[in-house]
Amino acid sequence: MKTIFTRVQENCELRNLTENTQRSYLRIIRQFSEYFNRSPEELGTEELREYLLHLKRDKKQAAKTLNVAYSALKFFYHNVLDRPWEISPVPRVKLDKKLPVVLSTEEIKRLLTVIRNIKHKALLTVIYSAGLRTSEAANLKISDIDSSRMQIRIQNSKGAKDRYTILSETALRILRQYWKINRPHEWLFPGRFGDKPIGFRGISFIFNQYKKRAGITKAATVHSLRHSFATHLLENGADLYHIQLLLGHSSPKTTTVYLHVRRVDLQKIASPLDVITGIF
C-alpha cells in the first residue's frame, strides 16, 4: 500500500511541478505531520491554522516562506486528499512590499573586477548580464548558449516555463576564456565533481565573498544581480514589456517594481528646498 508521502510525490510529478517545488512540498508536509506527531491525513483546518501561526510566531519565518508552506498544505489537501480547502479560516499571509536591493553600475564593475577566478567571474557575469535567477544559472548547460543568435535558453524555470534571454558580447568573451581553461562538458558551471551543476549555496558563497572584497556594504544577495539587470535596462531606455519577457515574469505587475528603483526620473527632480534661496 502506498504511503501518503509517496502519493504526494506522485501527484507533484503529475502536476509537473519542478524538482525544487516537489522537495519543498514534501519537506513541509513531513514537518507538518511531525509537529503534531500524527499522519497529515488526520489533521484539519484548526491544525493548519495552529501550524502556520507556529511558523510565524515561534519560527519567525518570513512572509514568503509562510506562503510556500500555505501552498504546500493547500496542494496536499486539495490534490492528494481531494478535500475542500477552507480558505477563509486560514488566510494567506500578506507579503511585505519591499523594494529590491539594486547595485549601481559602478558597484557591478567593482564586483566583477575583483574576481580573479575565471569560473567565478563567468558565473556572476552571466547572472548579471542576462538577469538570471540563481537556479537558472546553476542549471545552465553548454548547449543553452546560442552564440549565433546571441541568446541564452532558460529551460524549465519558475512555473515550469522556458524562455530566451540576451547573451552579452562581453559575457560571451568571458565564457570563451572560461571554456578554454576549464573545459566543462555538460553543465556550464559544474559542481565539485563535474557530474552535477553547482549548488545554490555555492553560488551564494561565491557572491558574498567577492561582494565583501569589492567593499559593497548594501544588503545585496545574488538575486540583487537580477534586480540590477532589470533596473539598469529600464534606466537605459528598455521598455517594461521586453524586460518582462527577459525576466520570465508571468505578470507585468511583477516587473513594474523596477519603476520605483530606477534613478533616471528621480535625478531630474529637484527638491523644493533647492529652489528657495537665501536660507543659508
N, C-alpha and C positions, 0 to 999 in steps of 0.2 A: 504494500500500500504506500502511495506517495506521501511524503511528509508535506506539511503546509509550506515549508520553505522551498521545496522542490517545485511546488505549484507556483509560488511567487516567481521563481527563476524562469519557468516555462512561459508564464504569462508576460513577463518582461520581454522575453525573446519574441513572442508572438506579436507584441506591440511594437517590435523593432526599436526598443529603447537602446541607447548607447551603452557600452560596457561600463562606463563610469556611472551612469544613472542606475544600471542594474545593481552594481556593487553598493551604491549609496542606499538604494531602497531596501536591499536585503539586510544591510547593517542596521538601518533604522528600525525595521520591523523586528529584528532579533533583539535589539536593545529595548524596544517597547515591551516585548514579551518577558525579557529578563527582569525588567523593572518591577513587574507585578508577579514574577515567578509563576506565570500561567501561560497557557497557549494563547496566542493572539486571537484565535477563533472565539475564545470565551470572553473577550473584552469588548466593551461597548462605548457609547458616547461619553459617559462620565469618566471612564478611564482615559479616553483620548484627551479630554479636557484637562484632567489632572496631570497627564504626562507632558503635554505641551507647556503647562504652567511650570512644571518641574524643570523643563529645559530652559525656560525664560528666567525663573526666579533663582533656582539653585545652580544651574549650569552657566547662567549668564550668557546664553547663546545669542548671536546676532539675529536680526530680523530675517535675513536671507536664509540662514541656517534653519531657523524655525519653519520657514515656508517650505524648505526641502523636506523636512520631517512631515509637515502637513500634507504635502503632495504624495509622499511615500505611503502614508497611512490611508489617505483617500484612495490611492490606487489599489491598496490591499483590500479594503472593504468593498470597493465598487467593482473591481475587475477580477479579484480572486475569490472573495466570498460571495459576490453577487448580492450584496446587501445595499439598501439605500443609504446614501451618505447624508446625514442630517447636518447640513452646513451651518444653520443658524445658531445652534448651541456651541459650535466650535468654529469661531471666526478665523479667517486667515489674518496673519499678522500684517499690519500696515508698515510698509517699508519707509525708512528714513530717506528723505530727499536730499542726499548729499551730493555735492558736485565732485567730479573726479579730480584726482591729482594729476596735473599736467606739467611735464618738464618743458622748459624753454628750448629753443633750437641751440642756444649756447650750452645748456646743460647736456643735451643729447650729444653734442660734439665733444664735450669734456669726457662724458661717459665712454664713448666709443674710442676716443683717442688713448685712454689709459690702458686699454686692453692689449696685451701682447700675445696671448694665446689665440692662435688663428681660429680654432674651433669656436671658442667663446665669442670672438669678435664676429664671426659669421653668423652665429646663432642670434645674438642680440641685434645685429644689424638687420637681419631678415625680419625679426619680430617687429621692430620699429618701422622699417621701410614698407612693410606690407600690411601692418595693422593686425597682426595675428594674436589670437588667444594663446596662452601657454600650451594648452593641449594640442592646438593646431600646429604649433611649431614642433612640438615633440614628435608628432605623428607624421611629419613630412617625409616623403620618400624621394629618392633622386629623380624618379620618373615624374614627380609633381612639378619639377622645374622646367618650364617651357621657354627656353631662351629665344626660340624663333618668333614667338608671339609676345615675348616679354611679359609672361603671366605665370602665376603660381596657382596650381589647382589645390583647393582645400577639400578633402574628402570626409564625408560622414562627420561633419562638425555638429555644433549645438543644434538640436532639433532634427538630427539625422539628415542634414542638408549638405549638398555640395555647392561650391561656388568657385569663382576665379577672382584673384586679386592681382594687383600690379607687381611686377618684378622690376625693381630699381636697377639701373645700369651700374651704379656703384655697388649695390649688393651683389650683383652678378659677378663683378670683378673679384670681390672678396670671396665669393663662393668658389670661383675657379682656382684661386690661390689655395683655399682650404682643401679642395678636392685633390690638387696636385700633391699636397703634403700628407693628408690623412687617408685618401682613397677609400671612402666609405662605400659599402656595397648596396644594400637595400635601403636602410634608413639613412636619411640625410644627416641626422645627428644621433648616432647610435649611443647606447649606454656603455657601461664599462666593458662588457663582454662582446658587444657588437651584434648580438642576435636579437636584441630588443632596443626600442628607442630610448632616448634619455628620459629620465623621470621628471615629473613636475617639480619635485623638491630640489632636484639637481639644478634645474633652470633658475629657480628662485634663489638658491645659494649663490650661483654664478652672478646674477644681477646684483644682489646685495653686496657681494664682495667688491665689485667694481663701482657701484654707487658710492660706497664709503671711500674708496680710493680716489674717486673724482671729486670728493668734497661736497656731495649733494646731500643736503640736510632735510629736504622735503620728505614727507611720509609716503614716498613712492614705492610701488611694487613693480613686478614685471608687467602687470596689466597696465601700468601707467604709460608704458611704451605704446600700447594700442590707443589709449586715450590721447596721447601726444600726437600720434599719426593723424587721427581724425581732426583734432583741433588745428594742427598746422596746415592740413589740406584746406580746411574751411578758411583759415586766415589768408591762404594763398589763392583764394577765389574759386575753389571747387564747390559745386552745389551739393545740397544735402541729399538729393536723390542718389547721386553717384557714390557719395560717401556711405550711404546706407547699403548699397549693393556691395561695395568693397568690404564692409564690416560684416555683412551677412545678417543684418538686423531684420527681423520679421516686420516690425512696425516702424514707421518714420518717427514716432514719438520717442523711441529709444535714442535715435540719432540727434534729435533736437537739443539734447542736454549740452551738446558742444557749442550751441549758440551762447550759452551762459558763461563759457570759459574762454572764448576767443578774445583776443586783445585788439583786433583791428578797429572795431567801432568804438571801444572804450577809450582808445588812445586819442580819438578825435574830439572827445567830450571834455571840456574844461570845467573844473569845479567853479561854482558861482563865487566862491571866496576869491579866486584869482582875478575875477572881473572887478572886484571892489578895490579901489586904490586908496592910498593914504592911511592904511591901518597901521602898518609898521614903518 
